[in-house]
Amino acid sequence: MKPLFAIMLLLLSAEAFAGSQRGTVSSVIVRASDGLTYFTINITAKSGSPSCATKSYWMIKDENSEVGKKQYSLLLAALASGRELTVVGMNTCTRWSDGEDIDWLQLN
């Protein structure tokens, strides 16, 4: 029982340091050169970002995956409707060195 508790505590603490942000989507950029998809939110500051996320944009980690395609679709829906979006990061910057990878999105 104790090892399970320790694992759960580690997982929860990792998410606690991930970035989060809520607001309307201000821009969505898709590059032809490498398929990189990133976006910005209309709000002054992100909270809890990892030290690698020095810029204010968010990155879709794998735009070719099913999850990446769903995230892109949700971004476009948020942009087109003007509804707020909540973004929570993965606490990593693997897709690009200064933008946090998206863990999940919520259309509010």
C-alpha positions as CSV (number, residue, x, y, z in Angstrom):
1,M,0.0,0.0,0.0
2,K,2.8,2.4,0.8
3,P,4.5,2.1,-2.6
4,L,1.2,2.9,-4.3
5,F,0.7,6.0,-2.2
6,A,4.3,7.2,-3.0
7,I,3.7,6.7,-6.7
8,M,0.4,8.7,-6.6
9,L,2.1,11.4,-4.6
10,L,4.8,11.8,-7.2
11,L,2.3,11.9,-10.0
12,L,0.2,14.6,-8.3
13,S,3.3,16.7,-7.5
14,A,4.5,16.6,-11.1
15,E,1.1,18.0,-12.3
16,A,1.2,20.6,-9.6
17,F,4.3,22.2,-11.2
18,A,2.8,22.2,-14.7
19,G,1.6,25.4,-16.2
20,S,-2.0,26.4,-16.6
21,Q,-3.9,29.2,-18.2
22,R,-7.5,30.2,-19.0
23,G,-8.7,32.7,-21.5
24,T,-9.6,33.1,-25.2
25,V,-7.3,31.9,-27.9
26,S,-5.5,34.8,-29.5
27,S,-3.5,33.0,-32.2
28,V,-2.9,29.5,-33.6
29,I,0.2,29.0,-35.7
30,V,0.9,25.9,-37.8
31,R,4.3,25.7,-39.5
32,A,4.7,23.9,-42.9
33,S,8.3,23.2,-42.4
34,D,7.8,20.7,-39.5
35,G,4.1,20.7,-38.7
36,L,4.7,22.4,-35.4
37,T,1.4,23.7,-33.9
38,Y,1.4,26.3,-31.1
39,F,-0.9,28.9,-29.8
40,T,-1.4,31.8,-27.4
41,I,-4.1,32.7,-24.9
42,N,-5.4,36.2,-24.2
43,I,-4.4,36.6,-20.6
44,T,-1.5,38.4,-18.9
45,A,0.3,35.5,-17.2
46,K,0.5,31.7,-17.0
47,S,0.8,30.0,-13.6
48,G,3.0,27.2,-12.5
49,S,5.0,26.9,-15.7
50,P,8.2,24.8,-15.7
51,S,11.5,26.7,-16.0
52,C,11.9,25.7,-19.6
53,A,8.7,27.5,-20.7
54,T,10.1,30.9,-21.0
55,K,7.6,32.0,-23.7
56,S,3.9,32.5,-23.4
57,Y,2.8,30.0,-26.1
58,W,1.7,26.4,-25.7
59,M,2.8,23.5,-27.9
60,I,0.9,20.5,-29.2
61,K,3.4,17.8,-28.5
62,D,2.5,15.5,-31.4
63,E,0.3,17.0,-34.0
64,N,0.1,13.7,-35.9
65,S,-1.3,11.7,-33.0
66,E,-5.0,11.3,-32.4
67,V,-4.8,13.4,-29.3
68,G,-2.9,16.1,-31.2
69,K,-5.6,16.2,-33.8
70,K,-8.3,16.5,-31.2
71,Q,-6.4,19.3,-29.4
72,Y,-6.0,21.2,-32.7
73,S,-9.7,20.7,-33.4
74,L,-10.6,22.0,-29.9
75,L,-8.3,25.0,-30.4
76,L,-10.0,25.9,-33.7
77,A,-13.5,25.6,-32.0
78,A,-12.4,27.9,-29.2
79,L,-10.9,30.4,-31.6
80,A,-14.0,30.4,-33.9
81,S,-16.5,30.7,-31.0
82,G,-14.6,33.1,-28.8
83,R,-15.2,30.8,-25.8
84,E,-12.6,30.5,-23.1
85,L,-10.2,27.7,-23.0
86,T,-8.4,26.1,-20.1
87,V,-5.0,24.7,-20.8
88,V,-2.9,22.5,-18.5
89,G,0.6,21.6,-19.4
90,M,2.7,18.5,-19.0
91,N,5.5,20.3,-17.2
92,T,7.8,19.5,-20.2
93,C,9.1,21.4,-23.2
94,T,9.9,18.5,-25.5
95,R,8.3,19.8,-28.8
96,W,10.1,23.1,-28.6
97,S,12.6,24.2,-26.0
98,D,10.8,27.3,-24.6
99,G,7.1,26.4,-24.9
100,E,5.3,24.0,-22.6
101,D,3.7,20.8,-24.0
102,I,-0.1,20.6,-23.6
103,D,-1.5,17.9,-21.4
104,W,-5.2,18.7,-21.7
105,L,-7.6,21.4,-22.9
106,Q,-11.1,22.2,-21.8
107,L,-13.5,24.4,-23.7
108,N,-15.4,26.5,-21.1
